[in-house]
Amino acid sequence: MEIRKANQTDAHAIYNVHIASIKHSCSGSYPKHSIDAWVASKSPDFYRNLNDSSVLIVAQEADHITGFGLLNLCDKSIESLYLDPMWLGRGIGRILLMEFEQIAIDYSIDTLKVSSTLNAIGFYHRMGYAGDKKKTHTLRSGAMLECVDMTKKVL
Ligand SMILES: CC(C)(COP(=O)(O)OP(=O)(O)OC[C@H]1O[C@@H](n2cnc3c(N)ncnc32)[C@H](O)[C@@H]1OP(=O)(O)O)[C@@H](O)C(=O)NCCC(=O)NCCS
C-alpha cells in the first residue's frame, strides 16, 4: 500500500470514497436526513481547489484509492479521514493518521485537533486523542452535524 499526496486526477476517486464512507460508516450514528444533507454538501471540485495550508493525502492499493485524509496546517486540525468501507479495520486509518502526525511534527505543530464524527470517537481514543466536548458542525448546505472535539499532543 502506498501513502502519497493527492493530485488533481484523484478528486473523483476521493469524492467516491468520501460518499461511500459517510453512507456506510456514519449512518449508524446520524439520522438519515443528516446523512443525505452531508452527502449533498460534497463535490469532487472541493478536492481540486484546496488552498496551500491544506494537505490532502491518499492511501492507494494497486490502482484503487482505499482512503484519504485532509489536514489543515493553519488550523492545526484533521478535517477529514475516510476509508472505503471495503478497506476498514486493516490499519489504513492508523497509517494515514500517523502520517498526519509526522507532518505536524515536521511543521512544528504541537497539538493536533479533530472534530470527530460520533462513529469515529473510539478510533481517535485508541490513537491517543482525548476530549469529549460536543460541538455542532455546520455543513456548507446549512445542515448541522454533532461532532466531538478531540486533541493530541504530537510534539
Ligand atoms: C475512523 C476510520 C478512519 C478508522 O479506520 P480503520 O482503518 O478502520 O482503523 P484501523 O484499522 O487503523 O484501527 C486502528 C485501531 O483503532 C481501532 N478502531 C478503529 N475504529 C474504531 C472504532 N470506531 N471504535 C473503537 N476502536 C476503533 C481498531 O480496532 C484499531 O485498534 P488496535 O490498535 O487494537 O488494532 C474508519 O472507520 C472510517 O473511515 N470511518 C468513517 C469515516 C469517519 O467517520 N471518519 C472520521 C472523520 S473525523
The ligand as an SDF file (V2000), in Angstrom:
LIG
                    3D

 48 50  0  0  0  0  0  0  0  0999 V2000
  -12.3390    6.0050   11.5720 C   0  0  0  0  0  0  0  0  0  0  0  0
  -11.6720    5.2100   10.4420 C   0  0  0  0  0  0  0  0  0  0  0  0
  -10.8520    6.1620    9.5610 C   0  0  0  0  0  0  0  0  0  0  0  0
  -10.7440    4.1500   11.0580 C   0  0  0  0  0  0  0  0  0  0  0  0
  -10.0490    3.4950   10.0200 O   0  0  0  0  0  0  0  0  0  0  0  0
   -9.6100    1.9490   10.1030 P   0  0  0  0  0  0  0  0  0  0  0  0
   -8.5770    1.7230    9.0550 O   0  0  0  0  0  0  0  0  0  0  0  0
  -10.8310    1.0900   10.0630 O   0  0  0  0  0  0  0  0  0  0  0  0
   -8.9500    1.8580   11.5430 O   0  0  0  0  0  0  0  0  0  0  0  0
   -7.6520    0.9910   11.9240 P   0  0  0  0  0  0  0  0  0  0  0  0
   -7.8240   -0.3910   11.3690 O   0  0  0  0  0  0  0  0  0  0  0  0
   -6.4210    1.7290   11.5300 O   0  0  0  0  0  0  0  0  0  0  0  0
   -7.7940    0.9390   13.5130 O   0  0  0  0  0  0  0  0  0  0  0  0
   -6.7720    1.3930   14.4000 C   0  0  0  0  0  0  0  0  0  0  0  0
   -7.1760    0.9900   15.8050 C   0  0  0  0  0  0  0  0  0  0  0  0
   -8.3880    1.6810   16.1690 O   0  0  0  0  0  0  0  0  0  0  0  0
   -9.4110    0.7380   16.4920 C   0  0  0  0  0  0  0  0  0  0  0  0
  -10.6720    1.2830   15.9640 N   0  0  0  0  0  0  0  0  0  0  0  0
  -10.9720    1.5860   14.6860 C   0  0  0  0  0  0  0  0  0  0  0  0
  -12.2270    2.0960   14.6010 N   0  0  0  0  0  0  0  0  0  0  0  0
  -12.7100    2.0850   15.8650 C   0  0  0  0  0  0  0  0  0  0  0  0
  -13.9450    2.4930   16.4440 C   0  0  0  0  0  0  0  0  0  0  0  0
  -14.9330    3.0230   15.6800 N   0  0  0  0  0  0  0  0  0  0  0  0
  -14.1110    2.3450   17.7870 N   0  0  0  0  0  0  0  0  0  0  0  0
  -13.1140    1.8480   18.5590 C   0  0  0  0  0  0  0  0  0  0  0  0
  -11.8940    1.4700   18.0700 N   0  0  0  0  0  0  0  0  0  0  0  0
  -11.7180    1.5780   16.7350 C   0  0  0  0  0  0  0  0  0  0  0  0
   -9.0090   -0.5400   15.8100 C   0  0  0  0  0  0  0  0  0  0  0  0
   -9.5740   -1.6580   16.4520 O   0  0  0  0  0  0  0  0  0  0  0  0
   -7.5110   -0.4910   15.9400 C   0  0  0  0  0  0  0  0  0  0  0  0
   -7.1570   -0.8790   17.2450 O   0  0  0  0  0  0  0  0  0  0  0  0
   -5.8880   -1.8310   17.6050 P   0  0  0  0  0  0  0  0  0  0  0  0
   -4.7650   -0.8670   17.8330 O   0  0  0  0  0  0  0  0  0  0  0  0
   -6.2930   -2.5450   18.8220 O   0  0  0  0  0  0  0  0  0  0  0  0
   -5.6390   -2.7100   16.4330 O   0  0  0  0  0  0  0  0  0  0  0  0
  -12.7410    4.4650    9.5860 C   0  0  0  0  0  0  0  0  0  0  0  0
  -13.5460    3.6800   10.4580 O   0  0  0  0  0  0  0  0  0  0  0  0
  -13.6590    5.3760    8.7980 C   0  0  0  0  0  0  0  0  0  0  0  0
  -13.3830    5.6860    7.6370 O   0  0  0  0  0  0  0  0  0  0  0  0
  -14.7850    5.7830    9.3920 N   0  0  0  0  0  0  0  0  0  0  0  0
  -15.8150    6.5740    8.7030 C   0  0  0  0  0  0  0  0  0  0  0  0
  -15.3550    7.9860    8.4200 C   0  0  0  0  0  0  0  0  0  0  0  0
  -15.2400    8.8420    9.6510 C   0  0  0  0  0  0  0  0  0  0  0  0
  -16.1910    8.9820   10.4170 O   0  0  0  0  0  0  0  0  0  0  0  0
  -14.0540    9.4240    9.8140 N   0  0  0  0  0  0  0  0  0  0  0  0
  -13.7540   10.3400   10.8910 C   0  0  0  0  0  0  0  0  0  0  0  0
  -13.9410   11.7500   10.4140 C   0  0  0  0  0  0  0  0  0  0  0  0
  -13.4120   12.8960   11.6690 S   0  0  0  0  0  0  0  0  0  0  0  0
  1  2  1  0
  2  3  1  0
  2  4  1  0
  2 36  1  0
  4  5  1  0
  5  6  1  0
  6  7  2  0
  6  8  1  0
  6  9  1  0
  9 10  1  0
 10 11  2  0
 10 12  1  0
 10 13  1  0
 13 14  1  0
 14 15  1  0
 15 16  1  0
 15 30  1  0
 16 17  1  0
 17 18  1  0
 17 28  1  0
 18 19  1  0
 18 27  1  0
 19 20  2  0
 20 21  1  0
 21 22  1  0
 21 27  2  0
 22 23  1  0
 22 24  2  0
 24 25  1  0
 25 26  2  0
 26 27  1  0
 28 29  1  0
 28 30  1  0
 30 31  1  0
 31 32  1  0
 32 33  2  0
 32 34  1  0
 32 35  1  0
 36 37  1  0
 36 38  1  0
 38 39  2  0
 38 40  1  0
 40 41  1  0
 41 42  1  0
 42 43  1  0
 43 44  2  0
 43 45  1  0
 45 46  1  0
 46 47  1  0
 47 48  1  0
M  END
$$$$
